[in-house]
C-alpha cells in the first residue's frame, strides 16, 4: 500500500489529467459503470477553546468506477465554523487539526478485483483540482465558444484551480476580472496569475465588475451568501457555482434571480440536491420556472444524453453542487499510477493488514 503526500501528488497530477479522468468517470457513472454514495457531514458539539464558535466536523464520501479499478473512501476531520469578512460578508472556515497542517482529509483506495487496500493519499491538492476540473467541464459544455472575458469570485486555492482549468477549456479568454472581499488578496491573486498565464487578470473593486460584460462568471468561494445580484447577468452568460447548502449550513453562491434567469441548469448530482435539501437549486422548480426533469446532470450532457446550451443568448448555470467519491476514485487512481511509475511516496507492506483466517 502506497502512502502519497500532497507534494507527491502535485508532482504528477496535472489539470489535463484531471479533465480526462473525470470526463470518463462521469460518463461511466451515468451509464451505470460507476457508483457513488452521497456526501455526508456530521457535526459534533466539541469545541476548541482556541477557536470560539468552531466545532468538530466529520465528512465522508465514497465511490468508484470501472475504468479506475478502485473504490475510494474520502474522509475529512476538521473544526468548522463561520467568520465575518471585511465588508460584512461571511464564509465557512476550517481549522487545521494540528499546528503544522491538517492530518486529514485522506483518501483510501481499494482494488475492485483483489479487494486489497492500494493507497492512502492526502486530499488537499486532489480536492482543489477535481473541483476546478469539474467546473471546467461544465464551462466547456455550456458556455459560448467565442467567450473572451471572464469574471471570477474568489482569490484563494479553489480560484487558482478554476482559473487554470478555465483557460484550458476556453483558451480564447483574454481577460479575467477577479473580485474577493479583501482587496489585498484579489490584487495579489491578479498579479500572480497575470504573470503565470500571460493573460490580463485584473482585480476589480466591486462585485458588479466581475459580472457586467463577462461571458463566463465563476464562483469559487466559501461564502455563506450570494456573490452577486442575478439581475446583472447579461444574455449569453454562463455561470458556475461550487457552493450550495449541505443540509447543515444554509450557504450559497448564487441568488434566486440567477437561477430564475437560467435557460439551462445543470448540476453535478441530482441525488445530492434532495439529500442536502439544496433549496437554491430547487427554487426554480418550486417557483414554477422549470420542471425537475429540466435540471440535468453533467454526465448526461457530456454523453449527449441531455441538451446543453441551445442558443447564443441563453443564460446557463452549472451548479457544481457536491463532492463525489467517484471523483476521488478516478483522480486518485490516476495519481497513484503516475506516482508508482516515479517511485514516489512511502510503501507499507499490504500483508501487515491481512486478517488471519483459520484453515
SVG drawing of the C-alpha trace seen along z (x, -y; Angstrom):
<svg xmlns="http://www.w3.org/2000/svg" viewBox="-45 -49 56 75">
<polyline fill="none" stroke="black" stroke-width="0.4" points="0.0,0.0 1.5,-3.3 1.1,-6.5 1.2,-9.7 1.5,-13.2 0.2,-16.3 3.6,-17.2 4.0,-13.7 0.6,-14.1 1.4,-17.6 4.5,-16.3 2.4,-14.0 -1.2,-15.2 -1.9,-17.8 -5.1,-19.7 -5.2,-17.9 -5.1,-14.5 -8.0,-15.6 -10.1,-16.7 -9.7,-13.4 -10.2,-11.1 -13.2,-13.0 -14.9,-13.1 -14.6,-9.3 -15.8,-8.9 -18.9,-11.0 -19.8,-9.1 -19.4,-5.8 -21.5,-6.9 -24.3,-7.9 -24.0,-4.6 -24.2,-2.5 -20.5,-1.6 -19.8,-3.7 -21.4,-4.2 -21.4,-6.9 -22.7,-7.4 -23.9,-11.0 -21.6,-13.1 -22.4,-13.3 -21.4,-15.8 -21.6,-15.0 -21.2,-17.8 -20.3,-17.0 -20.6,-19.5 -16.9,-19.6 -15.2,-23.0 -11.5,-24.1 -11.1,-27.0 -8.6,-28.5 -11.3,-28.8 -14.6,-30.0 -17.6,-29.2 -15.9,-26.4 -17.0,-22.8 -15.9,-19.3 -17.0,-18.2 -16.5,-14.8 -17.2,-14.4 -17.2,-11.3 -17.9,-10.3 -17.2,-7.2 -17.5,-5.8 -15.8,-4.0 -15.9,-3.5 -14.9,-0.6 -12.0,-2.2 -10.3,-3.4 -10.4,0.1 -10.8,-1.2 -13.3,-2.1 -12.4,-5.3 -13.3,-6.4 -12.5,-10.0 -12.8,-11.4 -12.1,-14.8 -11.8,-15.7 -11.9,-19.4 -13.0,-22.2 -15.6,-24.1 -17.2,-27.5 -18.2,-30.8 -16.2,-34.0 -17.0,-37.6 -15.0,-39.1 -14.2,-42.8 -17.3,-44.4 -19.7,-42.2 -19.6,-39.0 -19.5,-35.6 -17.7,-32.4 -17.2,-28.9 -13.7,-28.3 -11.9,-25.1 -9.2,-25.0 -6.2,-22.6 -6.2,-19.7 -2.5,-20.3 -0.3,-23.4 1.8,-22.4 -1.1,-21.5 -4.0,-19.1 -3.8,-15.3 -6.8,-14.7 -8.6,-14.6 -7.4,-11.3 -8.4,-9.1 -8.1,-5.3 -8.2,-3.3 -9.3,0.3 -8.9,2.7 -12.2,3.7 -10.7,7.1 -8.2,8.2 -10.1,6.2 -6.8,5.1 -6.1,1.5 -3.9,0.0 -3.1,-3.5 -3.8,-6.3 -3.5,-9.8 -3.6,-13.3 -6.6,-15.0 -5.8,-18.7 -4.2,-19.1 -6.7,-16.5 -9.5,-18.4 -9.0,-21.7 -8.0,-20.1 -11.1,-17.8 -13.4,-20.7 -11.7,-23.1 -11.7,-20.4 -15.3,-19.6 -16.3,-23.2 -14.2,-23.5 -16.1,-20.6 -19.3,-22.4 -17.9,-25.6 -16.7,-23.7 -20.2,-22.2 -22.3,-25.2 -20.5,-28.5 -20.2,-30.1 -17.0,-29.2 -16.3,-32.8 -16.1,-34.0 -13.2,-36.4 -13.9,-38.0 -14.5,-36.0 -15.4,-37.1 -14.1,-35.3 -15.3,-35.4 -12.7,-34.2 -8.9,-34.6 -7.9,-31.5 -6.8,-28.0 -10.1,-27.0 -9.9,-30.1 -6.4,-29.1 -7.6,-25.7 -10.6,-27.2 -8.6,-29.8 -6.1,-27.2 -8.7,-24.8 -10.9,-27.6 -8.0,-28.6 -7.6,-25.0 -11.2,-24.7 -11.6,-28.3 -8.1,-29.3 -9.7,-32.3 -10.2,-34.1 -8.3,-37.4 -9.3,-39.0 -10.3,-37.7 -11.8,-40.1 -11.4,-39.0 -13.4,-40.1 -13.0,-38.9 -13.8,-40.8 -10.2,-41.5 -8.5,-44.0 -5.0,-42.7 -5.9,-39.1 -7.5,-39.8 -4.7,-42.2 -2.1,-39.6 -4.0,-36.9 -4.4,-39.0 -0.7,-39.9 0.5,-36.3 -1.9,-34.8 -1.2,-37.5 2.4,-36.6 1.7,-32.8 -0.7,-32.8 0.3,-35.8 -3.4,-36.9 -4.9,-40.1 -6.0,-39.1 -7.3,-42.2 -8.6,-42.8 -11.9,-44.7 -13.3,-46.8 -16.9,-45.9 -18.8,-42.6 -20.7,-44.0 -17.4,-44.5 -16.9,-40.7 -20.3,-40.1 -21.1,-43.0 -19.5,-42.4 -18.3,-38.9 -19.2,-36.0 -18.4,-33.4 -18.8,-34.0 -17.2,-31.6 -17.7,-31.5 -15.0,-29.6 -15.6,-30.7 -16.5,-29.6 -19.2,-32.3 -22.4,-31.9 -24.2,-34.4 -24.8,-35.0 -21.8,-36.6 -23.7,-38.9 -27.1,-40.2 -28.5,-37.9 -30.1,-40.9 -26.6,-42.0 -26.2,-38.9 -26.2,-39.7 -27.6,-37.5 -25.3,-34.7 -23.5,-34.4 -22.5,-31.1 -22.4,-30.9 -20.6,-28.3 -21.0,-27.9 -19.3,-25.4 -21.2,-26.2 -24.7,-25.0 -26.5,-24.2 -25.1,-21.0 -28.0,-20.0 -26.4,-21.7 -25.3,-25.1 -27.6,-27.4 -24.8,-28.7 -25.0,-29.6 -23.1,-31.5 -26.0,-32.2 -29.2,-34.1 -32.7,-33.2 -32.6,-35.7 -29.6,-33.9 -31.4,-30.5 -34.6,-32.0 -32.9,-33.7 -31.3,-30.4 -32.5,-28.8 -30.5,-25.7 -29.5,-24.4 -27.1,-21.5 -25.9,-20.0 -23.2,-17.5 -25.5,-15.3 -29.4,-15.4 -29.3,-12.9 -27.4,-15.3 -29.9,-18.1 -32.5,-16.2 -30.1,-14.6 -28.9,-18.0 -32.2,-19.9 -30.4,-22.3 -33.1,-24.9 -31.1,-27.2 -31.3,-24.7 -34.8,-23.5 -36.0,-27.1 -36.8,-27.5 -38.8,-24.2 -40.8,-25.3 -41.5,-28.7 -42.7,-27.0 -39.8,-28.4 -38.6,-24.9 -39.7,-21.3 -37.5,-19.0 -36.8,-16.9 -35.4,-20.0 -32.5,-20.0 -29.9,-17.6 -26.6,-16.1 -23.2,-17.0 -22.6,-13.3 -25.7,-13.3 -24.5,-16.5 -21.0,-15.1 -22.5,-12.0 -25.0,-13.9 -28.0,-12.4 -29.1,-15.8 -29.0,-19.2 -26.6,-21.9 -26.7,-25.5 -29.4,-25.9 -28.8,-29.5 -26.0,-32.0 -28.0,-34.3 -29.1,-31.6 -28.1,-32.1 -26.7,-28.8 -25.9,-27.7 -23.7,-24.8 -24.1,-24.0 -21.0,-22.0 -23.1,-21.1 -21.2,-18.4 -18.1,-16.4 -18.3,-12.8 -16.5,-9.7 -16.3,-8.7 -14.2,-11.8 -11.6,-10.7 -11.6,-7.2 -10.9,-8.4 -8.4,-11.2 -6.6,-9.3 -6.2,-6.1 -4.5,-8.1 -2.3,-9.9 -1.3,-6.5 -0.4,-5.1 1.8,-8.0 3.4,-8.1 4.2,-4.4 5.9,-5.0 8.2,-7.5 8.6,-5.6 7.1,-8.4 5.6,-8.0 6.1,-5.5 5.2,-1.8 3.7,0.2 3.5,4.0 -0.1,4.9 0.2,8.2 0.5,6.2 -3.2,5.6 -4.3,9.1 -6.7,10.7 -5.6,14.2 -8.1,16.9 -8.5,20.4 -7.6,23.3"/>
</svg>
